[in-house]
């Protein structure tokens, strides 16, 4: 499966990405001039900082009294001064620079041009004819060998000449060389405690000559040339330059082709866990013959392209595999690809939806190898967040707010109302439970439980009693929305106590703590405290418009179409609200989304569109899911299929992975203690074949359908148990005794390691 284009990129949002988790590059595909924009995931500005406001603990006590007394607006103004961190910002992610390649014997007079991203092999290629010579270029980022490799070859000898330079503007401290085939740049990136970084480029040539002159690296009159990029920092190493050059040792024993082969095998070991096609062979052949940007433009113009959904799905998986691997940082807001020194939202780890959304797809879409960096970050947050909980709140456990960074900083971020939300640690720890829920790995749960417990311990200590006897967070807010006070329109506060989203997060999380403790055989005072507190959390309420009520009171809103929908978190990613288990609340979820649509602000950001597509899938509301899926392509997708924050026309990767999750949930759901097959299949997706979707309970599911109806599903059981399956039409399991629970629901016993075939019941 390929994305391809018939012209070089003119802008960064047309470049094609490669990555190995730690290293990334965006490739322009230019002919006479080629740009590789570079990233190393730990090149952030500045070192770790202790930023807790020294007045926070006393301020929070005052805020709690003021909020309970109804002085919400006054409390919010005080919070901006007394709770905001000092300094107010965490560190920011930066580009590593650029590799600039000039081809002195090539011009912009070329023909037969093609560039492509081969999703099945994680290779970016381009080819063209110039001056009567056929040229081929190729680039990839190797995880096994921790190098970015680039190769150019020609079908005529001595036709390859290059002039190469590493550039990072004024943001470097030195240029250097290592012999006559390697150039180096590096420096210290920011203030106190900042990391040192090194970027190196080494050239090899078949035929011709390689040499260094000043800061330039030359290849002259070669038959083919290879460039190997290495990057290192003192975040991972004691000495950045030595580590960067040490990576080249592999070139003494491995050829380009061997490095490439090892790269492809490693990548496919994750990517090939899934296979997905949509549409007839005729549709796939016809539409696949068009350049990807032209296909996207046709969708913008109203044409239907069913196979495009599968391409976008697999591209999203490619992005996560390429930006989150073992011994790397987790994917940040931009995955790993960032071309700026001061990027939007600092390209940090935003944890009041964005990073969670990026990793939702990792479980259901069979990329569990990509989750480890997130767990590593959580463990570092646990250490930093423990101190923030004590110094800022006087509480036990560990706390995080709506952002964290390279250093796992857990203090509030920005002089902004979003900073006053303290459940970032709890929400990000949902992923620890999810990993267990899909894998049923009790050893993992035993290891994760102390972290889960410590996040819950903060909440237990922070909760206070409201006037009705419920336990609530205070101060807090509903990300990142505001409301009108009763009888007032002159102010729009955000600060409150016990917002619905907090109640949902805490209720769901406390239940997972209790379930984990039960699985692990833990019975102690902490478990009893969780049980007691859980009974005193506000229930979910339905407001005057039939919507899920967002705040403790049913306030009017300045922005009824606000992009955030965290007040629906009990519906997704949690499951305290389900379509059939709590139908009245599910109807209120739908009404909430309808109001968002009515007030017309649903398309502000790609992630917001993607989340609503997921809600549509869980509602089994095909028109809603399809509407938001198409809205993402039309309003929030760049020519290289990067997801966009459409208000600023910039790349944020959460939308890409959110849509991947939406498509997956349209085809398979497992959150309601059953496997639901094709629950929200769009009618135009008449033909389809998907292999490797994972389900809670340690199942893997393959499905094939025709005329928008299930032909066959194969369920792989990873453990013994009782399996319940729901279809859209009457179904049966072949060669196994089963119980018919409803017309379209069956239940049967499964054994670990065996497969079960589901078909139509004739």
C-alpha positions, 0 to 999 in steps of 0.5 A: 500500500503506497502514497504517491505523488507526481511532483516534488514537494513545495511545502513542509506539509507535502514532505513525506515522513520517515522515523524509527521512534527516536529519529525522524526526517521529512523528505522533500523529494526535490530534484536539483535540491533535496531537503531532509528536515530532521528530528531527534526526539530528545532535542528540547530547549532547556533542562528540568525545572522546579516550577511549583508556585510557592503560594499554590498550597495556600492559594488552593485552600482559599480557592476552595472556600471561594468556589464553594461560596459562589465567588467563582470568577474572583477565584479564577482571577486569584488562581492565575496568580497563585496557582500558575507555575513559576515560570509558567511554561514547560520546555519545548520540542525543537527541530534538529535542523536540515540536511541540504543536498544540492545536485550540481549536474541536475536541473529542474528540467526533468520528466517521469517524476514519481515519489512515494511512501511505501507503507508496507516497507517504511521506505520513501522513494523518488525517481525521475529522468534528468539529462537523459539519465534515470535517477532513483532515491530512497530513504528510511529510518532504521530502528535496529541500527539507529540511523537514517539512510539515504541513497541515490543511484543513476543508470549511467556511471559517474552521474551522481554528484552531491554537495551536502550541508547540515544546517540549524540556523543560528541555533548551534554551537559548532561545526566539525568533521570526522575525517573526509567523509563526515560532517557534524553540527552540535551544541547545547540546547537552551538554559540550565541543565539543557541537553547537548546534541550532535547531528552527523552526516556520513557519505559513502560512494560507489566510484567517484570521490568523497571529501569535506571542504569547510562545512560542506560534504561533497560526492563527485562523479559517483555511480551511486551515493549513500548518506547516513544520518546519526543524531545523539543527545545527552538525554540518552548518552553521557557524551552526544558527539561520541554516541553519534559517531559510534552509531557509524560502527555498524557500517564496518560490517553491514552494507546499505542493503543489509541495513535496509533488509533489517529495517524492513523486517523489523518494521514489518514485525509490527506493521504486518500484524494488520491487513486492511483493504476496502472496496472492490479490486477495480476501485482499488486499482482505479483510484490507486492509479491517481496521485494521493494529493489528487485523490484527496482533492477529489474527496474535497470536491465531493467524490467518493473514494472508499479505498482511501479510508484504508490508506489513511488507516494504515498511514496512521499506523505507520505514523505511530510505529515510526514515532514511538518505539522502545527506548524512545520518548512517546509520540508528542503532539507532532509525533516526532516530526517538527520543523520549528524551533518554537512549535505550536503548543511547544509540541509537548505531551498534552494529556487532557486528550491529545496524547491519549488519543494518539495511543488509543489505536495502539491496542485495537490496531495491534501496535502494542510494541509502540506503547512502551515509551508512554509507560516509561514517561508515566513512570518518570511523571510518577517521580516528578508528580509526587513532588508536585502533589506534595508541594502544590496540594499537600497531597499524597500520590502523584499529580499531573496537569494538562501537559508534560514535557521531556523532563516529565514536568507535572506542574501546571502549564501556561497562564491559562484556565486549562492549567487548573485541571489536575487529573492528567495523571489519572487519565494517562494511566487509563492506558495501563489498564487498557494494556491489561484489558487487551492482553490479560497479562496479569504480570503486567498488571501487577507491575502497573498497579503501584503506579495506578494506585499512586495516581488514585491516591492523589485523587483520594487525598484531593477530593473534598465534600460539597454541600450535598455530601458528594466528593468533588475535585476543587478547584477544577474545570471542564477541559477547556470550556467555560460557562455563564454564571446564573444571572450573569453574562459579563463574565465567563469562568471556567473554574468550578468544582466537580465537573462532570468530566472529573466525576466520570474520570474518577468513577471509571478509574476507581472501578479499574483500581478495584477490579485490578485489586480483585484480580491481584488478590489485594485487600487493604485499607486503600481498596476500602477507601476507594470503595467508600469514595466511589459511592460518593461521586456525583452520578451522571446527570442529564441537562435541560437540553437533553444533553449530558450536563457538563458542570455541577449546575446546568449552566448556559454556555458561551460556546455550545459547540466547543471543541472539547467533549470531555463530558462524554468520556464515560462513553469513550474511551471509558465504558460507564455509558454504553448504547445498550447498557445505559440507553437513556445516557447514550441518548443524552450523549447523542443529544450533546453531539447534535448540539455541537453540530447545531452550533457549528464549531465541531470542525475547529481541530482535527482531533475534535473531529476524530473524537466525534467520529469515534462517538458516532461509531459507538452510537452505531450512528452511521451517518454521524460517523461518516459525516465526521470521517469525511469532515476530517478529510475535507477540513483537517488533512494535509496533502501528505495526509498529516492531520491538521489543527484547521484553525491554524493550518498546522500539523498535529498527529492526534487527529490521524490516530483518532481517525484510525481508532474511529475506523477500527471501532466502526468495524469492531467494538469490545468495550461492552463485554462482547465482540460487536462485529461491523457495528457501524459499517458505512453502506458504501464500504461494500467490500472489505477485508481486515485482519488483526484487530485486537479486542479486550479479553485477549482476542484477535479478529479477522473479518471479511464482508460483501455487500456491506454484510459479514461473510466471515469472522475468525476469532483467535482466542488468547485465553480460556473463557466465555465469548459473546459475539454480536452481529448486525444480522443473525450469526452462528459459530461453526462446529461449536455448541453455542447459546442464542442470547438474542437474534443477533447475539451468541455466546460460546466457550473458547479455549486458548490458542483455538480459532472460531469462525462466525458466519451468517445464520441461514 
